[in-house]
Amino acid sequence: MSLMKGVSKQQKLLFSRLKSDFQEAVERFTSLQKRAAEKVKTSRKLGTDKPKPKASDWIDDKDTSPFVEQEQRREEMQAQDQIIEDDLALIHDREERIRQLESDVLDVNEIFRDLGTMIHEQGEQIDSIEANVERAYGNVEQGAEQLLKASQYQKKSRKKMCILIVIFLIIAAVIAIIIATQVH
């Protein structure tokens, strides 16, 4: 039953139904064989038993005896032919059911193959998705690091700008004081 792992409930039910149909067909075949053997035995016994007297037997036993025996043989042959035809019909029916069962088993096998192929293909897709997710995670972390560095550079840049502005203002103030003192 290790083949039944990963199989849908519907497929399990189909398999169990096919299995029970097959077992039922085998049982019917066995019982039909037994009945046919019993019928053949009884027909042989009838052929060896002395037939029951009929009204025609009382008329002229010597004249009709071969005719009656021939008629009885013909009836026995017809009965045997009918039994054989019935058995053949049953055998053909059984063979047809076995072919249908074989076809159903092949269909289930094909379904399992298709399912295996689909699982394999989806496994590759899942692996690809997983790789993309890991790559995106790495890119997001790298982006976060870059943003942190950019923020630090921006803070340093602001400090430098403030220092440069202060230095520029001091130089401008010194120049303004020098110009004001020379003008006075």
C-alpha positions in Angstrom: 0.0 0.0 0.0 3.0 2.3 -0.2 1.8 3.3 -3.7 -1.3 4.8 -2.1 0.7 7.6 -0.3 -0.2 11.0 -1.7 -3.2 9.7 -3.6 -6.5 11.5 -3.3 -9.5 10.0 -1.5 -11.4 9.6 -4.8 -8.5 7.6 -6.3 -8.4 5.4 -3.2 -12.1 4.8 -3.5 -11.8 4.0 -7.2 -8.9 1.5 -6.5 -10.9 -0.2 -3.7 -14.0 -0.5 -6.0 -11.9 -1.9 -8.8 -10.3 -4.4 -6.4 -13.7 -5.5 -5.1 -15.1 -5.8 -8.6 -12.1 -8.0 -9.6 -12.5 -10.2 -6.5 -16.2 -10.5 -7.2 -15.5 -11.5 -10.9 -13.0 -14.2 -9.7 -15.5 -15.5 -7.2 -18.3 -15.7 -9.9 -16.0 -17.4 -12.3 -15.0 -20.0 -9.7 -18.7 -20.7 -8.8 -19.6 -20.9 -12.5 -16.8 -23.4 -13.1 -18.1 -25.5 -10.2 -21.7 -25.4 -11.5 -20.5 -26.3 -15.0 -18.6 -29.3 -13.7 -21.7 -30.4 -11.7 -23.9 -30.0 -14.8 -21.5 -32.1 -16.9 -21.5 -34.8 -14.2 -25.2 -34.9 -13.9 -25.6 -35.0 -17.7 -23.2 -37.9 -17.8 -25.2 -39.7 -15.1 -28.4 -39.1 -17.1 -26.8 -40.6 -20.1 -25.9 -43.8 -18.2 -29.2 -44.0 -16.2 -32.1 -45.9 -17.8 -34.7 -43.4 -19.0 -38.1 -43.3 -17.4 -40.7 -45.2 -19.4 -42.9 -43.0 -21.6 -46.4 -43.7 -23.1 -44.8 -44.4 -26.5 -42.5 -47.0 -24.8 -45.6 -49.2 -24.0 -46.8 -49.5 -27.5 -44.0 -51.4 -29.2 -40.9 -51.6 -27.2 -38.7 -53.1 -30.0 -39.7 -50.7 -32.8 -39.4 -47.4 -30.8 -36.5 -48.3 -28.6 -33.7 -47.0 -30.9 -35.8 -44.0 -31.8 -36.3 -43.1 -28.1 -32.7 -43.6 -27.3 -31.7 -41.4 -30.2 -34.2 -38.8 -29.1 -32.8 -38.9 -25.6 -29.3 -38.5 -26.9 -30.3 -35.6 -29.0 -32.0 -33.9 -26.0 -28.9 -34.6 -23.9 -26.7 -33.1 -26.6 -28.9 -30.1 -26.8 -28.8 -29.7 -23.0 -25.0 -30.0 -23.0 -24.8 -27.5 -25.9 -27.0 -25.1 -24.0 -24.8 -25.5 -20.9 -21.7 -24.9 -23.0 -23.3 -21.8 -24.6 -24.3 -20.5 -21.1 -20.8 -21.1 -19.8 -19.2 -19.5 -22.9 -21.5 -16.4 -22.4 -20.4 -16.2 -18.7 -16.8 -16.6 -19.7 -17.1 -13.9 -22.3 -18.8 -11.6 -19.7 -16.1 -12.4 -17.2 -13.4 -11.7 -19.8 -15.0 -8.4 -20.7 -15.1 -7.4 -17.0 -11.5 -8.3 -16.6 -10.6 -6.2 -19.7 -12.6 -3.3 -18.2 -10.8 -3.8 -14.9 -7.4 -3.9 -16.6 -8.4 -0.7 -18.5 -9.4 0.9 -15.2 -6.1 -0.1 -13.6 -4.2 1.3 -16.6 -6.1 4.5 -16.2 -5.3 4.7 -12.5 -1.6 4.0 -13.4 -1.7 6.9 -15.9 -3.3 9.2 -13.3 -0.5 8.3 -10.9 2.2 9.0 -13.6 0.5 12.4 -14.4 0.3 13.2 -10.7 4.0 12.4 -10.3 4.9 14.6 -13.2 2.8 17.4 -11.8 4.4 17.1 -8.4 7.9 17.1 -10.0 7.1 20.2 -12.0 5.6 22.0 -9.1 8.6 21.1 -7.0 10.8 22.8 -9.4 8.5 25.9 -9.4 8.5 25.9 -5.6 12.3 25.7 -5.6 12.5 28.6 -8.0 10.0 30.7 -5.9 12.1 29.8 -2.8 15.3 31.0 -4.5 13.6 34.3 -5.5 12.3 34.9 -2.0 15.8 34.3 -0.6 17.3 36.7 -3.2 14.7 39.3 -2.4 15.3 38.9 1.3 19.1 39.4 0.7 18.4 42.5 -1.5 16.1 44.0 1.1 18.8 43.6 3.8 21.4 45.1 1.5 19.0 48.0 0.8 18.5 48.5 4.5 22.3 48.7 5.0 22.7 51.1 2.1 19.9 53.4 3.6 21.7 53.3 7.0 25.0 54.3 5.4 23.2 57.0 3.3 21.7 58.4 6.5 25.1 58.5 8.2 26.7 60.2 5.2 23.8 62.7 5.1 24.4 63.5 8.8 28.1 63.9 8.3 27.4 66.1 5.2 25.1 68.3 7.3 27.7 68.8 10.0 30.4 69.7 7.4 28.0 72.1 5.7 27.2 73.7 9.1 31.0 74.0 9.9 31.7 75.4 6.4 28.9 78.0 6.8 30.2 79.0 10.3 33.7 79.3 8.8 32.3 81.3 5.9 30.4 83.6 8.3 33.5 84.1 10.5 35.6 84.9 7.4 32.9 87.2 6.2 32.7 88.9 9.6 36.5 89.3 9.7 36.4 90.8 6.2 33.5 93.0 7.1 35.4 94.2 10.3 38.5 94.9 8.3 36.7 96.8 5.6 34.8 98.8 8.3 37.9 99.7 10.2 39.7 100.8 7.0 36.8 102.9 5.9 36.6 104.8 9.2 
